[in-house]
Amino acid sequence: MTNFSKRELLAGSFVGALALKPAGRARAQARAALSGAETDPAAGPGPFTATAASLSTFRTPDWFRDAKFGIWAHWGPQAVPAQGDWYARFMYVPGHPHYEHHLKTYGHPSEKGYKDIIPLWTAEKFDPEVLVQRYEAAGARYIVSMGVHHDNFDLWDSRHHRWNAVQMGPKRDIVGALRTAAKRRGLRFGVSEHLGASYNWWYPNQLYDQFWPRMGKRYDGADPRFADLYHGNRDEPFLGDPDTWYTRNPEYQRHWFARIRDLIDKYQPDLLYSDGGVPFGAIGRAMVAHLYNSSIARSGRQEAVYNHKGLGSGEFNTAWGVQDVERGVLSGINPLPWQTDTSNGDWFHSEKDRYKSSDEVIAMLADIVSKNGNMLLNVVLRADGSLPPESDQLLTELKAWMAENGPAIHGTRPWHVFGEGPTQPKEGAFQENAAYTPQDIRFTTKGDTLFAITLGVPNGPVAIQALGRGSGYEKRRVREVRLLGHRGTIDFRQTDQALLITPPTRLPTRHASAFEIRFA
């Protein structure tokens, strides 16, 4: 036995799965796999370069500011077990429920590993035209496809990686099919990349059980035949802290650039999302510059958006791209456009998960939009490409709500204040469980029109204190109040303390209500 560091013991599992010493053959195989994707990490021709000064000339395009709402799906082989997010990592972590499920359902990961899950993902019910049609009806103005998750499996016709959806699994170009469906409807299209973190994230596949009966038997990730899938990383575990999210391995960094540039060049996305900060210093900045230059070459102006996160991993600069807040919100109006990415359930399909209600999704959307943000909502798909009942119901209810209330969301801008009410949501990532009430109100504007959205179904008069004559926000007299979706008149009275609105007994839509307010 070898003496292992605490760092190595903590990297693999809850019970401290043991790390292995580097195996020369496996490492050589992994290096060969990486060196097969030789692309000089430099941006294509154009005004943007991989410098902070150049990238800081970025300006968020109007289409993104107007869209407000996008839909995507965390989807791929990890949906097959129906156990939720990060399956490819935790199936190699003894003590984790994913490991126990894998052992009982597929076999021990030394014999049946993630490579054996991939052929089971056939996506036989995947219909991109039907899905995108439903996404658009639900109010989405941009569609985002998973490009590659941490499992190192590309969902496009990948030039540099044999583990892709065209050669394996469904044997379809998933990214290309969703792009075609989106563009046919005039929607903006984006892709997400989670590949930057894959090298360290997937370290546990190199380990083994530290207990009988398979103590010391390596998981299939250590098999040199599959080094191009499993990375062969024996040195750099992700330990749960931002400093270990991205690898320092220069070969992998170049390989990452080659694959993401291929994704950009083939599908010309309007949006690219990275699951973290900008990876790998100048190499990552070159990728962002290439995205922007490609957009200019295609349309004559910079129309692309780059989403990245301020979680301490990689570089984060809101002058270079749009801030993304995972499963959370900001506390007030942000001067720059931003985005929340969240899901109606677990990121990948889970049979045991709790799903957000339509009330929760709509309230969160209104809160985000009132603060100059967008929502990118993951709508969970089953492995076969069909919608679980919870996702189906959400899209149906969003369609009905957006048909009437969409004008209070799309194309709007913030008001003097984002809103009012008793509920104060916490700011930051992974803070999204605010219990909003009908007394919580959010404001958006379009031209000279103000929209006031109740974050719940009003069960009596609505009092908007920000529109009292003595509030200081708006000195003009309220001339007209309409309830979106309601064909009749609305009674209202403006006092020094508040604008008092009497909703009709029968509301036109469920969930939140949006009042359109015009001034004298």
C-alpha positions in Angstrom: 0.0 0.0 0.0 1.0 3.6 -0.6 0.8 6.5 1.8 -1.9 8.8 0.5 -2.4 12.5 1.2 -5.6 13.9 2.8 -6.1 15.7 -0.5 -6.2 12.4 -2.4 -8.4 10.7 0.2 -11.0 13.4 0.1 -11.1 13.7 -3.7 -12.8 10.5 -4.6 -15.6 9.7 -2.2 -17.5 10.2 1.1 -15.5 7.3 2.5 -12.2 8.3 1.1 -11.6 6.2 -2.0 -7.9 5.8 -2.5 -6.0 7.5 -5.3 -3.7 5.5 -7.6 -0.2 6.3 -8.6 0.1 7.4 -12.2 0.2 4.5 -14.6 2.6 5.2 -17.4 0.7 3.5 -20.2 -2.6 5.1 -19.2 -1.0 8.5 -19.1 0.6 8.0 -22.5 -2.8 7.1 -23.9 -4.4 10.1 -22.4 -1.7 12.4 -23.7 -2.1 10.9 -27.2 -5.8 11.5 -27.1 -5.3 15.2 -26.1 -2.6 15.8 -28.7 -4.9 14.6 -31.4 -6.7 17.9 -31.3 -4.0 20.4 -32.3 -5.5 23.8 -32.7 -3.6 27.0 -32.0 -5.5 28.7 -29.1 -6.0 32.0 -30.9 -9.1 33.9 -32.0 -10.1 34.2 -35.6 -9.7 37.5 -37.4 -11.6 40.4 -36.1 -11.4 43.3 -33.6 -11.5 41.2 -30.5 -8.3 39.7 -29.0 -7.5 37.7 -25.9 -6.7 40.8 -23.8 -8.8 42.4 -21.1 -8.7 45.7 -22.8 -10.1 44.3 -26.1 -12.8 42.1 -24.4 -13.9 45.1 -22.3 -15.3 46.7 -25.4 -18.1 44.1 -25.3 -21.7 45.4 -25.2 -24.7 43.2 -24.6 -26.7 43.0 -27.8 -30.3 44.2 -27.7 -31.7 40.8 -28.7 -30.6 39.4 -25.4 -31.9 42.3 -23.4 -35.3 42.0 -25.1 -35.6 38.2 -25.0 -35.7 37.9 -21.2 -36.5 34.1 -21.2 -34.7 31.1 -22.6 -35.2 27.4 -22.3 -32.6 24.6 -22.4 -32.2 21.0 -21.3 -29.4 19.3 -19.4 -29.6 16.2 -21.5 -27.3 13.4 -22.5 -26.3 10.0 -21.3 -26.5 11.1 -17.6 -30.3 11.1 -18.0 -30.4 7.4 -18.6 -30.3 6.2 -14.9 -32.9 8.9 -14.0 -31.0 9.7 -10.8 -30.2 13.4 -11.4 -27.1 15.5 -11.8 -23.5 14.6 -11.7 -24.2 10.9 -12.2 -21.0 10.3 -14.2 -18.9 11.5 -11.3 -20.7 10.0 -8.3 -21.2 6.5 -9.8 -17.5 6.2 -9.0 -17.9 7.4 -5.4 -18.7 4.6 -2.9 -21.2 5.8 -0.3 -23.0 8.0 -2.8 -26.6 7.0 -3.9 -25.4 7.2 -7.5 -22.8 4.5 -6.8 -25.3 2.3 -5.0 -27.8 2.7 -7.9 -25.1 1.9 -10.5 -24.0 -1.2 -8.6 -27.5 -2.6 -8.3 -28.7 -1.6 -11.8 -25.7 -2.0 -14.1 -22.9 -3.6 -12.2 -19.6 -2.7 -10.5 -17.9 0.4 -12.1 -14.7 -1.7 -12.6 -16.6 -3.7 -15.2 -19.7 -1.6 -16.2 -18.7 2.0 -16.2 -19.9 5.2 -17.8 -18.8 4.1 -21.2 -21.5 1.4 -20.8 -24.2 4.0 -20.1 -23.6 5.8 -23.3 -25.0 3.2 -25.7 -28.2 3.1 -23.6 -28.9 6.7 -24.5 -30.8 6.3 -27.7 -33.1 9.4 -27.5 -35.8 7.5 -29.5 -38.5 10.0 -28.7 -36.5 13.2 -29.2 -38.4 15.5 -31.6 -36.6 18.9 -31.8 -39.3 20.5 -33.9 -42.1 19.7 -31.4 -39.9 20.6 -28.4 -38.9 24.0 -29.8 -42.4 24.7 -30.8 -43.5 24.2 -27.2 -40.6 26.2 -25.8 -41.5 29.1 -28.0 -45.2 28.9 -27.1 -44.1 29.0 -23.4 -42.4 32.3 -24.0 -38.8 31.3 -24.8 -37.0 33.7 -27.1 -33.8 31.8 -27.1 -33.1 28.1 -27.1 -29.9 26.6 -25.6 -28.7 23.1 -26.3 -26.3 21.2 -24.1 -23.0 21.1 -26.0 -21.0 18.9 -23.7 -21.4 18.3 -20.0 -18.7 17.3 -17.5 -19.1 13.7 -18.7 -16.9 14.6 -21.7 -19.5 13.5 -24.2 -20.1 15.9 -27.2 -23.7 16.3 -28.4 -22.6 17.4 -31.8 -20.7 16.0 -34.8 -17.4 16.6 -33.0 -14.3 16.9 -35.1 -11.8 16.3 -32.3 -13.6 13.7 -30.1 -14.9 10.3 -31.0 -17.2 10.2 -28.0 -20.0 12.1 -29.5 -23.8 11.7 -30.2 -23.3 11.3 -34.0 -21.1 8.3 -33.6 -22.6 6.8 -30.5 -25.8 6.6 -28.5 -28.6 8.3 -30.5 -26.3 8.7 -33.6 -27.8 12.1 -34.2 -26.5 15.6 -34.2 -28.4 16.9 -31.2 -27.0 20.4 -31.3 -27.5 20.7 -35.0 -31.1 19.5 -34.8 -32.1 21.9 -32.1 -30.4 24.8 -33.9 -32.3 24.0 -37.1 -35.6 24.0 -35.2 -34.8 27.2 -33.4 -33.7 29.1 -36.5 -36.7 28.0 -38.4 -38.8 29.9 -35.9 -36.6 32.9 -35.8 -35.4 32.2 -32.3 -31.9 32.8 -31.0 -29.8 29.7 -30.4 -27.1 29.0 -27.8 -24.9 26.1 -26.6 -23.5 25.3 -23.2 -20.1 23.9 -22.4 -19.2 22.3 -19.1 -16.0 20.7 -20.6 -13.5 23.1 -19.0 -14.1 21.5 -15.5 -14.3 17.9 -16.8 -10.7 17.0 -16.4 -10.6 17.5 -12.6 -14.3 16.8 -12.0 -14.0 13.3 -13.3 -11.0 12.3 -11.3 -12.9 9.6 -9.3 -13.1 7.3 -12.4 -9.4 6.6 -11.9 -9.9 5.2 -8.4 -11.1 1.9 -6.8 -13.0 0.6 -3.8 -11.1 0.5 -0.6 -13.2 -2.4 0.8 -13.8 -6.0 0.0 -14.7 -7.8 -2.2 -13.2 -5.5 -4.8 -10.6 -3.7 -2.8 -8.0 -2.3 -5.1 -9.7 -3.3 -8.4 -9.5 -0.2 -10.6 -12.6 1.4 -12.1 -12.9 1.3 -15.8 -11.7 4.9 -16.0 -8.2 3.6 -15.5 -8.4 1.4 -18.6 -6.0 2.9 -21.2 -8.4 1.9 -24.1 -10.8 4.6 -22.9 -8.3 7.3 -21.9 -9.8 9.7 -24.4 -13.2 9.5 -22.6 -11.9 9.3 -19.0 -8.9 11.7 -19.2 -6.4 9.5 -17.4 -6.1 12.2 -14.7 -4.4 10.8 -11.5 -3.0 14.1 -10.2 -5.7 16.8 -10.1 -8.9 16.1 -8.2 -11.7 18.5 -7.9 -12.0 19.0 -4.2 -15.1 21.1 -4.0 -13.3 24.5 -4.0 -13.0 26.9 -6.9 -9.2 26.6 -7.2 -9.6 22.9 -8.2 -12.5 23.4 -10.7 -10.2 23.9 -13.7 -7.1 21.9 -14.5 -3.6 23.4 -14.9 -2.8 20.7 -17.6 -1.7 22.7 -20.7 -2.5 19.8 -23.0 -6.0 19.6 -21.8 -6.5 23.3 -22.1 -5.5 23.3 -25.7 -7.8 20.3 -26.3 -10.6 22.2 -24.7 -10.0 25.1 -27.0 -10.0 22.9 -30.1 -13.4 21.3 -29.2 -15.2 24.5 -28.2 -13.9 26.3 -31.2 -15.2 23.5 -33.4 -18.6 23.9 -31.6 -18.6 27.7 -32.3 -17.5 27.3 -35.9 -20.0 24.6 -36.8 -23.1 26.0 -35.2 -22.4 29.8 -35.0 -24.3 30.2 -31.6 -25.8 33.5 -30.6 -25.0 32.5 -27.0 -22.3 30.4 -25.3 -22.5 29.4 -21.7 -19.5 28.2 -19.6 -20.1 26.5 -16.3 -17.8 28.7 -14.3 -15.6 31.6 -14.9 -13.6 32.0 -18.2 -11.4 29.0 -18.2 -7.6 28.8 -18.6 -6.5 32.4 -18.7 -5.4 33.6 -22.2 -6.7 30.4 -23.8 -10.2 31.0 -22.5 -10.1 34.7 -23.4 -9.1 33.7 -26.9 -12.2 31.5 -27.1 -14.4 34.4 -26.0 -12.7 36.7 -28.6 -13.3 34.0 -31.3 -17.0 33.8 -30.4 -17.4 37.6 -30.8 -15.3 37.8 -34.0 -17.2 35.0 -35.5 -20.5 36.8 -34.8 -19.1 40.0 -36.5 -18.0 38.0 -39.5 -21.4 36.4 -39.8 -23.7 39.4 -39.3 -21.5 42.5 -39.6 -21.9 43.3 -35.9 -21.2 41.7 -32.6 -24.4 39.8 -31.7 -23.1 37.0 -29.5 -23.4 36.6 -25.8 -21.0 34.8 -23.5 -22.4 33.7 -20.1 -19.9 33.0 -17.2 -20.1 32.8 -13.4 -18.5 34.7 -10.6 -18.0 31.6 -8.3 -14.2 32.0 -7.9 -13.2 29.6 -10.7 -11.4 31.0 -13.7 -11.7 34.6 -14.6 -14.8 36.7 -14.1 -15.4 40.1 -15.6 -18.8 41.6 -16.4 -17.1 43.8 -19.0 -16.2 40.7 -21.0 -19.6 38.9 -21.0 -22.9 38.5 -19.2 -22.9 37.4 -15.6 -24.7 34.2 -14.9 -26.1 33.4 -11.4 -26.7 29.7 -11.0 -30.0 29.0 -9.2 -30.2 32.4 -7.6 -31.0 36.1 -8.1 -29.5 39.5 -7.4 -30.9 41.8 -4.7 -31.5 44.8 -6.8 -31.4 46.3 -10.3 -28.1 45.5 -11.9 -26.8 48.2 -14.2 -25.7 45.5 -16.7 -27.8 42.8 -18.2 -27.4 39.4 -16.4 -28.9 36.0 -16.3 -30.1 33.4 -13.9 -29.8 29.8 -14.9 -32.1 27.4 -13.0 -34.1 24.2 -13.5 -37.7 23.1 -12.9 -36.2 20.0 -11.2 -32.7 18.5 -10.9 -30.5 19.4 -13.8 -30.7 15.9 -15.2 -33.9 13.8 -15.0 -34.4 12.3 -11.6 -37.3 10.0 -10.7 -37.1 11.1 -7.1 -36.9 14.9 -7.5 -39.2 17.7 -6.4 -40.2 20.0 -9.3 -40.8 23.7 -9.2 -44.5 24.7 -9.6 -45.5 27.2 -12.3 -46.2 29.7 -9.6 -42.6 29.5 -8.5 -41.1 29.7 -12.0 -43.3 32.7 -13.0 -42.6 34.6 -9.7 -38.9 34.0 -10.1 -39.0 35.1 -13.8 -40.8 38.4 -12.9 -38.3 39.1 -10.1 -35.3 38.5 -12.4 -36.7 40.6 -15.3 -37.5 43.5 -12.9 -33.8 43.6 -12.0 -32.5 43.8 -15.6 -32.0 40.0 -15.9 -32.9 37.1 -18.0 -34.0 33.6 -16.9 -32.5 30.6 -18.7 -34.7 27.7 -17.5 -33.7 24.1 -17.7 -36.9 22.1 -18.5 -36.1 18.5 -17.6 -36.2 15.8 -20.3 -36.3 12.1 -19.9 -33.5 10.2 -21.4 -35.7 9.2 -24.4 -36.4 12.8 -25.2 -39.9 13.0 -23.9 -41.2 15.3 -21.2 -41.9 14.0 -17.7 -45.4 15.1 -16.5 -44.0 17.9 -14.4 -42.2 19.5 -17.4 -45.2 19.0 -19.7 -47.5 20.7 -17.2 -45.1 23.6 -16.7 -44.8 24.3 -20.5 -48.6 24.1 -20.8 -49.2 26.6 -18.0 -46.4 28.9 -19.1 -48.0 29.0 -22.6 -51.3 30.1 -21.1 -49.7 32.7 -18.9 -47.3 34.1 -21.5 -50.1 34.4 -24.1 -51.6 37.2 -21.9 -48.8 38.5 -19.8 -45.8 38.3 -22.2 -45.9 42.0 -22.9 -44.9 42.6 -19.2 -41.8 40.4 -19.8 -40.5 40.6 -23.3 -38.8 43.7 -24.5 -39.0 45.4 -21.1 -36.6 47.4 -19.1 -36.3 48.1 -15.3 -38.2 51.0 -13.7 -36.8 53.3 -10.9 -37.1 50.4 -8.4 -37.5 46.7 -9.1 -40.4 46.2 -6.7 -41.9 46.2 -3.3 -43.4 43.8 -0.8 -42.6 41.8 2.4 -40.4 39.1 0.9 -36.7 39.8 0.6 -35.0 37.1 -1.5 -31.3 36.3 -0.7 -28.7 37.4 -3.2 -26.3 35.0 -4.8 -26.0 31.5 -6.4 -28.1 28.7 -4.9 -30.5 31.1 -3.2 -33.8 30.6 -5.0 -36.4 29.5 -2.5 -38.2 32.7 -1.7 -41.8 32.3 -0.7 -43.4 35.2 -2.6 -46.9 36.5 -1.8 -49.5 38.5 -3.8 -48.2 41.6 -1.9 -44.8 41.2 -3.5 -44.9 43.3 -6.7 -42.3 43.7 -9.4 -42.1 46.5 -12.0 -41.0 46.5 -15.6 -41.4 49.2 -18.3 -41.8 49.5 -22.0 -41.6 53.0 -23.4 -43.9 55.1 -21.2 -45.9 52.1 -19.9 -45.3 50.6 -16.5 -46.2 47.0 -15.7 -46.8 45.9 -12.1 -46.7 42.1 -11.6 -48.0 40.5 -8.5 -45.8 37.5 -7.5 -48.9 35.5 -6.6 -52.6 35.5 -7.3 -54.2 38.6 -5.8 -57.1 37.7 -3.4 -58.3 41.3 -2.9 -57.4 44.9 -3.6 -53.8 45.5 -4.7 -52.0 48.4 -3.1 -48.9 49.7 -4.9 -47.1 52.0 -2.5 -44.5 53.1 -5.1 -47.3 54.8 -7.1 -48.7 56.8 -4.2 -48.7 60.5 -5.1 -46.2 61.1 -2.3 -43.9 58.3 -3.1 -41.3 60.3 -5.0 -40.9 57.7 -7.8 -43.6 59.0 -10.2 -45.3 62.4 -9.8 -47.6 62.0 -12.7 -51.2 61.0 -12.2 -52.2 57.5 -13.1 -54.5 57.8 -16.1 -55.4 54.2 -16.9 -54.9 50.7 -15.4 -55.5 47.5 -17.4 -55.2 43.9 -16.3 -53.4 42.0 -19.0 -55.8 39.3 -20.4 -58.9 41.1 -19.0 -61.2 42.7 -21.5 -63.1 44.9 -19.1 -62.2 48.1 -17.2 -60.4 48.1 -13.9 -61.3 50.2 -10.9 -58.4 52.1 -9.3 -57.8 55.0 -7.0 -54.5 56.9 -6.4 -53.9 58.3 -3.0 -50.9 59.9 -1.4 -49.9 56.6 0.1 -50.6 54.1 -2.8 -52.3 53.2 -6.0 -55.2 51.0 -5.0 -56.4 48.6 -7.7 -59.5 46.4 -7.5 -59.0 43.3 -9.6 -62.0 41.6 -11.1 -63.5 38.7 -9.3 -62.5 36.3 -12.1 -58.9 36.7 -13.0 -57.9 36.0 -16.7 -54.9 33.9 -15.8 -53.6 31.7 -13.0 -50.4 32.5 -11.1 -49.2 36.1 -11.2 -51.2 39.0 -12.5 -49.8 41.8 -14.6 -51.3 45.3 -14.5 -50.5 47.8 -17.3 -50.3 51.3 -16.0 -50.4 54.5 -18.1 -49.9 58.1 -16.8 -51.4 61.4 -17.6 
